[in-house]
Amino acid sequence: MKTTVAAIDFGTSKIVTLVAENSGSQRCDIVAAGVAKYDGYLTEGWNNPGQLDEAIRRSINDAEEQSGSKIREITVGVPGAFTRVYATQVTITLKGTDPRVTSGDVKAAFDKASQNLANMPGVVIHSSPAWFMVDSGKKTLEPVGMKGREMTAFISFVVGNRFFVDDVTNRMADLGIVVTSFYSTSAGEAMLYLNEQERDHTSVLIDMGYLNTEIIGVEGDAIIYHKVLDVGGGDIAVALAEELDISLSAAEDIKRKYVYGIETSGETYEVPGADGQKGTTFTREQVKPIINKAVDEICEQIKTAIDEDFGSLGSWSSVFMTGGGMSFNRGGKEYMAGKLGRPVQETPRRTTKLNSHSFSSALGLMDLIIDTIEQQRQPAAGVGGRIKDFFRSLLGG
């Protein structure tokens, strides 16, 4: 059976509407990607609310033209800036003369954990476990059938901002589109780009966009740390524009061409003149200190978040970088690695379509949606079944 899914992702500089088909022959075939640039948001809200409706319309119309179909229902990704992550640990007693973990026990753990959110404002859009532990045994994501007296679970909830949920729902309704559910783009991105082994060792995904940088700490199938910094690739361009007295678009061009850590003799950057005037040439010696200072300040905030705020990375942990803020530059990840004092890897290419770092959040969102659809088609997990089939059905809103 073929299922068509439409999803919309709100980045800090563009809105992406994806249309994908899921069938027995192909898990996720992206048939359309509508992209519209806009002024984005910071943690306080939209930078230009009056522009938003038109940007949404352009993105959706573009996707409709590519797919040849009208979008009447859509799934919305909630960006990290409009979410908060709550991770909580709970313990339940296993019952019976020969107590073993059942899917009912797992559900009871989720229910007990959710009670800790009673006074948390917002809408739960994602819930998943970092690990389960029976008695004092090893951490696992497959506890069903294990024998013991009690089970401890470390469970994470992603809570969406009520303003975002209501605002986007109303804007979609004005376009005649029904929002079917809300998903965490942060969770989707982390699950798509970090494999199980990396998540088991606790890893970090750094997504540097244009206006913000998202730091996602992951263990098991859960986000256990999350922070959004109001700095990104745009800050590098602004620094260049101000220091060199050039337009922001010209600064963006220089930022994209810049190569980190590789000294090239005589390297220059040309900025065309306006209205027929002669252009300006800048040397690497002029550009380098401006870019490095801006990036160093961003890296210092990232390092503080990882080492001091999160502080849960071990020698086996990995750090990955994605997003359009810095990932496109040669030498970018190596430069960041030097500033963070630990290796930094690029996220792997998981798809053949839209495999640019600038589409990481949109692809992660769609992958999470498709994964949830597939899991909900499976029978409920029982003793001996895969408990992931159970808690994956809890994903989404």
N, C-alpha and C positions, 0 to 999 in steps of 0.2 A: 504494500500500500504506500502510495506517495503522499507525503505531507509537505505543504508549502508553508514556510515560516518567514515572516517579515520582522525585522528588529531594527531599532534605532539607537545609535550610540552618540552621546554628547561629549565630544572632546573639548579641549580648551581653545582650539582654533578652527575646528570644523565639526559638522554634524554628518554622520555616515548612516545611511539606511541600507541595510542588506536584505536581500531576498534569497533564500536558500531552499533547496528541495532535499528531502530525506526519503529514501526508498530502500527496498531490500537490496538493490544492486549498488547503491552509492549512499554512504552515510550522510554526507553533507556536500551538496553541489551548489556553490554560490552562483546564481544566475544574474544577479544585479547588484550594483553598488552605487548608490546615489550620494554624492559628496557636495556639501555646501559650506563655504567658509563663513565665519561669523566672529563676533567679538568675545565669545566664550564666557568664562565665569571665574570667580575666585571663591574662596570658602564663604564669603559673605553673600554670594548670590550672583545673578546674571549681570554681566557688565553693561549690556544694552538690551533690556527687556523688550523695548519697542521693536527691535530688529529681529527678535527671535522667531515670531510666527512666520515671517517670510523665509527665513533660513530653513526652518523645518519644512515648509512647503516646497522649497527648491530641492532639498535633499530627497523627499519622498517622491516628487514628480519625476526626478531623474531616475530613481529606481523603478518607478512604474513604467517609464518609457523603455528602459532596458529589458524589463521582464515581460512587457506586453500585457500586464494585468493590473487591475485596480487593487490598491491596498485598502482593505476595510477594517482589518484587525492588525494590531502591532504589539510586539513585546518591547518594553523599554529597558535599557540599561541605565542603572543609577550610577553616576560617576563617583569615584572615591571621595571627592570633595563634599558630596552630599550624603555621606554615610558615616557611621561610627561602628567600630567593631568591639564586641563584648565577648571575652572568653571566660568561661566559668567551669569549675571542677565540682562534680557531684559524685556521691557514692550511694548505691542502693544495695539492699540485702537480697540475696538470691534465696528463693523459697523452695520447699520440697524436701523429701527424704534423701534424694540424691540430686542436690541442686546443680543445675547447669544453665548457662545463659541462653535465653530465648530471644526472639525478635521483640516479644512483649517487654522484656527487661530493657532492651535498647530504647524502645519507645518511652518507657517509664523514666529512663535517664534523661532523654530529651525533654520530657514534660517537666521533670524536676528542675532541670537547668533553665527552662524558659520561665519558671516562677521567679528566678532572680532578675528578670527583666521587667517585672511588674511596674516599676516606676520610671522606666526608660522611655523617653519620648520618641515617637517615630513609628515606622512600620518594619517588621522583620521581613527581610527579603531573601535571606539565605541562612541556613543552619547546617553545620557539618562538624564531624568530630576530628580532633587532632589525634586522639588515641583512646583506647579502652584498656583497662588493666583488671584482671581477675585476681583477687587476693593481692599478693605482692609479686605477681609474675611479670612477664615482659609486656611491654606496650604492644598493642595490636590494633588493626582496623577490622579484624574478623573474629569477634569474641563468641559468636553463636556456637553453642555446643560445648564450650569450655566449662569445666567443673570447678566449683569453688563456693565460698560463703558470701562473698560480696564482689561487686563490680564497680570500679571507679572509672569515670569518663571525663575527659576534658573536651568541652564542646564550645564551639564558636558561633556567634550570631552576628550577622551583618544587618544593621538597622538603617533603613532609608529615612532621609529627612522628609517630614510630612509636607513641608512647603514644596519641595521638588515633586513629590508624588502627586499632590493636588494640582499644582500649576501645570505640569505636563499633561495630566489627564484632561484638564479643561481645555488646554490648547489643542490637543488631539480631537476632542469632541467638536470643537469649532470647525475642524477640517472634515468632520464626518467619519472619524476613525475611532474605533474602540480599543482602548488599552486592555489587553488580556492579562498581562502580568508584568511585574517588575523583577529584574534580576540584578545581581551585583556584578558590574563589569570587572571589579578588582578580583573577585573570586574566579570568574571565568578566565581571566588572563593568567592568573596564578596556576590554575589547574591545567590549562592548555600548554603553557611554556615550561613548567617545572615538572619533571617526571617523578614517579613515585619514590624512587631511591633518593633523589635530591630532597624531596619533601620530608621523607623519613628522617633525614639528617638535619632538618630545619634549614631552610634557605631563605634568601631575600631576593625579591624582584624590585628593581628600581625602574620606574617608568617616568622618564623626564619628558614632559610635554612642552608646549609653548609657554604656558602661563603658570604651570605648577609641576611639582615633582612628587610622585606617589611612591611611598616605601611600604612594601608589603612583606611581612614576615610570615612564613608558612611552615606548618608542621602537620604531617599526615595529610588529611584532606581539608584542613582548616586554616583560615587566616587567624594567626594568634597575635599579630602586631600590625598596626596600620597607622600611618601618618601621612598627611598631605602638607607639603611645603609650598608656600605661595611664591615660588621662584622656578624658573625654567629657561628654556632656550631663548625665549623672548627677552629675558634680562641681558643675555649676551649681546643680542642685536641692539638693544637700547643703549648699552654702554658704548658700543661702537659708534652709533649715530650721534651720541652726545659728544664724545671725545674727538671724533673726526669731523663733526659738523656736516654730516651727510644725512640723506633721507633714510627712513627706517627700511625701505625696500632695498636700498643700496647696501645698507648694513647687513641685512638678511643674506644678500648674495655673497658678501665677504665671509660671513659666518659659515655658510654652507660649504664654501671652497677651502676653508682653513684646514690644514693638516696639523695634528697635534704631535709634538715630539720629534718631528723630522725637519731638520734645518736644510733649506734649499737656498743655495746662493743666488741672489738676484731675483728672488720671488717677489712679484708685485701683484697688486689688485687694482683693477681699473674701475672707476666710477664715471659713467657717461655724464656729460654736461647737460644742463636743461636749456631748452629754447635755442639750440644751436651753439651754445657756449662750449668752450673747450672742457674736456673731462679732466678728472683728477686721478693721479696715480699714487697709491700708497704702498710703501714697502712692508715686508714682513716685520722688520724692526719696529715699525710704527704700530702695526696691528697686534703683534704678539702680546705685549704687556697688557693691553686692554682686555683681550680675550682671556688670557690666563688669570687676570685678577678677578674677572666676573665668574669664571668657572671655579676658581679656588674658593670663592665665597659660597657657591652652591655646594661644592663638595664638602666643605667644612660643616654645613648644616646636615648634609646626608650622613657624614661620619658620626656626628653627635647623636643623631637619631638611632643609628645602627648600634653604636658601641655603648652609649650611655642610656638611652631611652629603652631600647629593645634588649640589648645585652645578652642574647640567648644563642649566639652563634659559636659553634665549636670548630675544631680543626677540620672536621669533615664537611662543614657547611659550605654552601656555594652562594655567590652573589651574581645576579644576572642583571643586565641593563637592556632596556628597550625604549620605545618612544622616539618621536622625531626631534627632540631637543638637542641631542648630541650623538646619537647612535649612527648617524649617517657619515660623520666625519672620520676619516682615516686617523688611527691612533687615539680615538676618543676613549675607548674602553681602557686602553693601557694608561692613558693619562689619569683617568679617574681611579684606576687601581692603585697607582702610585700615591694619590692623595688619600685614599681610604686605607691604605696599608694592608690590602688583601686582594687576591685575584678577582677580576671582574670578567664575566663571560657575556657574549651576546646571546640573546634568546635564540633557540633553534628555529629554523623555518619549518613550520608544521603544515603549511598549505602551499599549493602551487599557484593559487590565485591570491592577489592582494598580500603578498608575503613581505611587504615593506613594514619596517618598524612603526611607521605612522598609523598602521591599521591594527596594531596589536590588541588594543582594547576592544575594537569592534569584532575581531575574529574570536577573541576569548569569550565575548558575550554570546556569539552565535554558537560556538562549540558547547558552552554550558547549556544553552537552550536545547540543542539537539540531543545532548547527553541525557538531559532530564526527560525528554520525550521518550527516548529509547528505554530508559529505566522504568518509566511508568507503564510501559507496555508489557514489562516482565511480571510474572507472578510474584506475589509478596514473598519475602524471604522467610523460611522456616528453619527448623533445626537442620543444620548441615547446609543451609543455603548461604548465599553471599549476602552478608549484611549490608554491603555497599548498595545492593539493589534496594534495600529498605530506605537508607537515609538519603540516597540520591533522589528518591521520590519526594523528599521534603524541600528540595531546592526550589528556588523561585518564589514569587509572591502570589 
